[in-house]
Amino acid sequence: MRITGYILLLFGFLWLALGCAGSVDTITRSIGVQHGKKYPDFASYTGSEVREAIESALGECRDRTRGVTLPAALLVIGGILLDLGGRRASGKPASETTSLEGPVELIDGRLTVRIPLAVGGDRLAPYARGMGKIDGEYLNVTIPQRLARKLKITEGSRIAVDNQKGKFNISAFPEPALST
């Protein structure tokens, strides 16, 4: 439904931009050139002749210009379909959120969090694609170096992982202050 909405919006916009905007040329041509020949500058005109010239120019424009009703209707229908598609997508039940926390380990030179499948790793695995790999009874999630630097994650850091909003999220706990 959303794809159809986008197509209708695009088609309606292009129709308006290319088709209807081209009718401006018709208006200027009919008023400027055609009526300029009919009514030269050096003569005086009565009110009825001026009205006739205006009515003639408007009638010619009306006959030659393209209407905007159909492309405008396509835009409205496309917008409605996008709205309905968005409402339908937001109405989907959210998957159950799984949230776990644990330590970061150094495995094969990479910062990794090992999540037992039995306590929620199986529910997090579909969200950790690209970062996670199932290894026996564990979901091993390798933390990208860039993210580790940003969150100041090192070996032994405690982190939390979850699948809120349909994404695999990693957050770090602040390091406790040392007391002297």
N, C-alpha and C positions, 0 to 999 in steps of 0.2 A: 504494500500500500504506500509506503514511504517513497519507494522508487518511482511509482506512478505519479505521486505528488510532485517530486522533483522534476520529472520529465515534463509534466504539464506546466509547472512554473517556468521552466526554461523555454519551452516552446511558446508559451504566451508572451514572455518577455521578448524573445527574438522576433515574434510576429509584430509586436508593437514597435520595437526599435527599428526593424528593417522595413516592414510593410507600411505601417501607418505613418511613421516619420517621413517616409518618402513622399507622402501626399503634400507636404509643405511645398515641395517643388511645384506641384500642380497649382496650388493657390497662388504662388508668386508669378508663375507663368501666365495664368489666366487673367489675373488682375493687372499685372504690370505690362505685359506685351500686347495681349489681345485688345484690352480696353484702351490702352494708350493709343492704338491706331484708330479706334472708333471715335475717340474724343480728343482731338488735338489741343495743344496748349493755347493757341492764339484765339480761340473762340470763347464766347460767353454762353453759359448754359442756364436753362430755366430749372426750377426746382423739380419738375416732373422728369426732365432729362437726367438730372443727377440721381433721382430715385430709381429710374430705369437702369442706369449704369450700375448702381449698387446692387439692385435685385438681380441683374444679369450676372454680375460677378459672383454673387453668393450662390445663385442657382448653378452656375458652372462649377463652382467649388464643391457644392453638395453632390453633384453628379459624378465628379471625378475623384473625390477623396474616398479613402477606405474607412470603414467603420471600426470602432474600437470595442464594440460590444462583445464579439466572440473571443478575441484574445484576452480581454479583461475577465470574461467568464472563466477561461482556462486558468488564469492566475488565481481567481477566487477558489475554484475547485481544487487546484493544486495545493493551495494553502490549507484548505479544509482537510484534505487527505493527509497532509503532513501533521496537522494538529491531531487528527484521530490516531495516526500511527504513533505519534509521540505519547499520547494518552494510553494507548494500548501497551506500548513498551514499558511505561512507568507503572502500569497496573499489574505487571507480572510479579508474582510473589518472589521476594528476595530469598536467595539461598540462605540457609542457616549459617550464621557467622561462627567460625571456629577461631578461637584466640588462644595461643600458647606462648609460654616464655621459657627461655633456657639459655645455656651458655654457648659461646662461640668457640669452636675448636679449630686448630690448624691441621687440616688433612691434605696431604700431598702438596703442601706449600700454599694452600688456599684457605681463606677464612670460610668456615662452613658451620652451619647449624644442623644438628642431627635430630630429626623429629621422629619419634617412634610412630609407626603406622597405627598401632593399637590405641594411642591416645589422641588421634586427630590428624596424623600425617596423611592418612588415606583421604581425608576430606580436603586437605590443603593441596595435595598433589596436583589436581587439575589446574589450580591457579598458579602454581610455581613452574609452569612450563618454561623451558629455556634455562631456568636457574636451578631447578631441582631434578633429582634423579633417584629412583627407588633402588636401594641397595639392601637386599635382604629384608630385615624387619624395620628399616628406617627410610625416611625421606631425607636425603642429603641435599641441602640447599646451599649452593655456593654464593657467597655475598660478593657482588662486583666491587672491585677495588675503589672505583669512584664513589660508590655509595658508602663503603666502609670509611673512606676519608671524610666524607661529608658528615656522617653520623658519629665519627670518632670511635669506630668499632675496632677493637683489637682482640687478640686471642684472650679468652677468659671473660670478655664483656658479656653482660646479660642483655638479651634482646627479646622483643615480643614480635610474634608473627601472627597475622590474621588474614581473613579473606573478605573483609568488609568491602562493600560496593563492588563485589565481583572481581577484585584484584588481590594479588598477593602483596601484602604490606609488611614492611620491616621497620620497627622503631627501636631505638636504643634507649636504655635507661641511663640517666646521668650518673657519672662516676661519683661515689660518695666522697665527701670532703674528708681529708685526713685531719684528725684532731691531735694536738700535741699537749 
